[in-house]
């Protein structure tokens, strides 16, 4: 059943584009270099493709990470690995043709995510999302999911806020954005975990003659308690705390 859901969700993007329902979109490539990762090899270089778009019945966020381990081998995936998420949300305001809002809540959505990649990572998530109008934020989303992993422990609840804040600095901007994945309960061998993953970056493109918001430099912070749902212990530390250098290009 999960593979059918993946196929249905993945097939929607070309269908949407062909029927002119995509209202806007942004694509980017990010290079990250960091040291002191846990569970996997310590030094990692990652190239990330991201896509975000708004369409006539909701919105879509997806990414794929391609990670190299600088010649070391991971215990499962060898010298490199990939991981991605495909996350369409379906807006009740757009589908009903009238605002579904109250106070700071500006929309209510059906939220879904497919997690995919190498190793034991495939899961389907479904739940509810809300868009919030919070002063000072470009956007703030709050999603709550039920997780359904493929053939392993981990039928759990997950809370995922995502946000973006832009601060003018001189002739340019600093952007603070990111997400939290908080799995609030445990299931069998799968331990509850907390993943905080923000980016702080400077719009360098404006200073080198490129268009606004084209080229960013900065850092990404990655804190993950009980990484991958593996309970940390004195013999095997799975609590990750890493700051990576970042270069990001939007196109």
DAMOGI-V915523 format. One record per pair of residues at least 24 apart in sequence whose C-alpha atoms are under 6 Angstrom apart, sorted by sequence separation. I is the first residue (numbers start at 1). GAP is how many residues later the second one is. D is the distance in Angstrom with one decimal. If there is no record, write none. Layout:
i:I gap:GAP d:D
i:I gap:GAP d:D
//
This chain:
i:27 gap:24 d:4.6
i:44 gap:24 d:5.8
i:62 gap:24 d:4.5
i:88 gap:24 d:5.8
i:107 gap:24 d:5.2
i:124 gap:24 d:5.1
i:139 gap:24 d:5.5
i:158 gap:24 d:5.4
i:176 gap:24 d:4.7
i:197 gap:24 d:5.6
i:220 gap:24 d:5.2
i:26 gap:25 d:5.8
i:44 gap:25 d:4.8
i:62 gap:25 d:5.8
i:87 gap:25 d:5.6
i:106 gap:25 d:5.5
i:123 gap:25 d:5.5
i:139 gap:25 d:5.6
i:158 gap:25 d:4.3
i:175 gap:25 d:5.8
i:197 gap:25 d:4.8
i:219 gap:25 d:5.5
i:26 gap:26 d:5.4
i:43 gap:26 d:6.0
i:61 gap:26 d:5.2
i:87 gap:26 d:4.2
i:105 gap:26 d:5.9
i:106 gap:26 d:5.6
i:123 gap:26 d:4.0
i:138 gap:26 d:5.4
i:157 gap:26 d:5.8
i:175 gap:26 d:5.4
i:219 gap:26 d:4.7
i:25 gap:27 d:5.6
i:60 gap:27 d:5.7
i:86 gap:27 d:5.5
i:105 gap:27 d:4.7
i:123 gap:27 d:5.6
i:137 gap:27 d:5.9
i:138 gap:27 d:5.4
i:157 gap:27 d:5.9
i:174 gap:27 d:5.7
i:196 gap:27 d:5.2
i:219 gap:27 d:5.0
i:25 gap:28 d:4.0
i:60 gap:28 d:4.3
i:86 gap:28 d:5.2
i:104 gap:28 d:5.4
i:122 gap:28 d:5.7
i:137 gap:28 d:4.8
i:174 gap:28 d:4.6
i:195 gap:28 d:5.8
i:218 gap:28 d:5.1
i:24 gap:29 d:5.5
i:59 gap:29 d:5.8
i:85 gap:29 d:5.6
i:104 gap:29 d:5.1
i:156 gap:29 d:5.9
i:195 gap:29 d:4.3
i:217 gap:29 d:5.6
i:24 gap:30 d:5.4
i:59 gap:30 d:5.4
i:85 gap:30 d:4.6
i:173 gap:30 d:5.5
i:194 gap:30 d:5.6
i:217 gap:30 d:4.6
i:23 gap:31 d:5.4
i:58 gap:31 d:5.5
i:84 gap:31 d:6.0
i:194 gap:31 d:5.2
i:216 gap:31 d:5.8
i:23 gap:32 d:5.0
i:58 gap:32 d:4.3
i:84 gap:32 d:5.4
i:193 gap:32 d:5.4
i:216 gap:32 d:5.0
i:22 gap:33 d:4.2
i:57 gap:33 d:5.7
i:58 gap:33 d:4.6
i:83 gap:33 d:5.9
i:154 gap:33 d:5.1
i:193 gap:33 d:5.1
i:215 gap:33 d:5.7
i:21 gap:34 d:5.4
i:40 gap:34 d:5.6
i:57 gap:34 d:5.7
i:83 gap:34 d:4.2
i:153 gap:34 d:5.8
i:215 gap:34 d:4.6
i:21 gap:35 d:5.2
i:82 gap:35 d:5.6
i:153 gap:35 d:5.7
i:214 gap:35 d:5.6
i:154 gap:36 d:5.3
i:193 gap:36 d:5.7
i:214 gap:36 d:4.8
i:57 gap:37 d:5.2
i:153 gap:37 d:5.7
i:192 gap:37 d:6.0
i:57 gap:38 d:5.4
i:191 gap:38 d:4.4
i:190 gap:39 d:4.9
i:191 gap:39 d:5.8
i:191 gap:40 d:5.6
i:38 gap:200 d:5.7
i:38 gap:202 d:5.4
i:34 gap:210 d:4.2
i:33 gap:211 d:5.2
i:32 gap:212 d:5.9
i:33 gap:212 d:5.3
i:32 gap:213 d:5.5
i:32 gap:214 d:4.8
i:31 gap:215 d:5.7
i:31 gap:216 d:5.3
i:30 gap:217 d:5.7
i:30 gap:218 d:4.3
i:29 gap:219 d:5.7
i:29 gap:220 d:5.4
i:28 gap:221 d:5.4
i:28 gap:222 d:4.2
i:27 gap:223 d:5.7
i:28 gap:223 d:5.8
i:27 gap:224 d:5.4
//
